[in-house]
Amino acid sequence: MMREDDIRNAGTRRRNLLFLTQRFLADYGFYQAAEALKNEARLPAEEYELCDNIDLDSIYLEYASYYHLKFGKYPKIVRKLKPSVKVELDAKRKSKFKSCLTATVNAVSTAPIDMPPAEPQTSPGELELTVKKVESLKSVESNSTLIASAAGISGTNIAVAGEENRSTTLTRLQEIEHIAGASCSADGLLNQQDWQNLADLVKTTIMRDELKLTWADMCGNTSAVDIVKEAVLMPLKYPQLFANGLRPWKSVLMHGPPGSGKTLLAKILYAETRNQVTFFNVTSSVVVSKWRGESEKIMRILFYMAQKHAPSIIFFDEIEGLTSRRDRPSDHESSKRFKNELLQLLDGMEQQTGGLFVLASTNLPWDIDDAFLRRFEKKLLVQLPNPVERAILIGKQLPINVSVTKEQMELFVRISEHFTGDEIRLACKEIAMQMVRRVTRAGGKREAKTMEPEVPLQRAFEQIKPLSVKLMKHHLQWQEEHGS
């Protein structure tokens, strides 16, 4: 029986896929292709053979059934390509193109050139040679090829012609770009329909909710709050401080146990800067696509749009799912390409002068690749609340119709040691639900505010088992080794 390590091993997996493909080709009569694959892939047929109970067709059917069971629809394996736009140079247009270039050549040979004699100049003979090459073109495979060819010719003319010739060449280049229907600039990228569809997907990550949160709702963690304010609020409030080469923090990674307040801090940042900053809330479901190369495109468009809408914030929640270590044998090639693209985009932030800030949160910082960790300028531990902060949180979260004594509050604070902010919220919610249960059992005849709970209030805190007891030690150790 094959071990799990063999299944995850990339070499073994590739060999098995080749054997399956070779058998599939042979079964369906593609004998020459099967033999060619066997020879080119150097399949060790004398050492291995495909098992009788497995073939590519059955694997496909099993996957389709699983996909339908999980998502309620069958998977889409292939899709039709969009028709490519081909620009044919007919005889009339070819003649017009030749006459334009010939006129430019004549202008070069007669017009005075205000250039130092030491610099090399392109002769009319070279341009005539270029004209002959253009005449031999029958069709253009893509819009970008046509524009690049025209740009190369026009670049030569501009180098040797005066201002009048430069204007004529640019006009011609604009005509060619109009015929091709596309531009090679970055802004022209979104003019293509497939890129525009991905841009519409990225727009869905822009937060527009009206959250009623303030910095006062973030109890504790003043160091993390101060760093985030330095990165976002200070450049908005005091732009003159960053006018002489000083740049604010570009990227911050927050880590801590689940429920410690990392996402809450991001929400408060959004609420406090809603009318000043564009906030992109990015999840794995948006940036990960099953189509080859599409995830990298989505990530590129995300950073492009964030730069265009600056000042902006890109928030990656649970970023360890996107930035795991790249040396794992189970990683697919597409995952490695996506991570390399994200690394390059994070690298490019340092050279950008616009207000783009990347904020990320994780519960497992030790699972993140070292290359990504290096690109986060600040790595902050979101701490658990101390006794004073726990008392404040309990006072805020308790139902308004529940009054507690000083001794009870001290008991709650003592029991809630190692609790995260979210676990304190759950304990206070349990107290509120106890009163709801009493009302429902009494048939709703008596009001909840006049009733005393049947069970002791501290029972709600005692039944919560904090998850951060072991995790916090691990986070503290990691912060000591990698934090900043």
Secondary structure, DSSP 8 states (H G I E B T S, - for coil): ---HHHHH-HHHHHHHHHHHHHHHHHHTT-HHHHHHHHHHHT--TTT----TT--HHHHHHHHHHHHHHHHSS-------------EE--HHHHHHHHHHHHHHHHHHHHS---S-TTS----HHHHHHHHHHHHT--EES-HHHHHHHHHHHHHHHHHHS-HHHHHHHHHHHHHHHHHHT--SSSGGGGGSHHHHHHHHHHHTTB--------GGGS-S-HHHHHHHHHHHHHHHH-GGGGSSS-----EEEEE-STTSSHHHHHHHHHHHTTTTSEEEEE-HHHH--SSTTHHHHHHHHHHHHHHHT-SEEEEETTGGGTSB-TT-TT--HHHHHHHHHHHHHHHHGGG--S-EEEEEEES-GGGB-HHHHHH-SEEEE-----HHHHHHHHHHHS-TT----HHHHHHHHHHTTT--HHHHHHHHHHHHHHHHHHHHHTTT-S-GGG---SS-THHHHHT---SHHHHHHHHHHHHHHH--
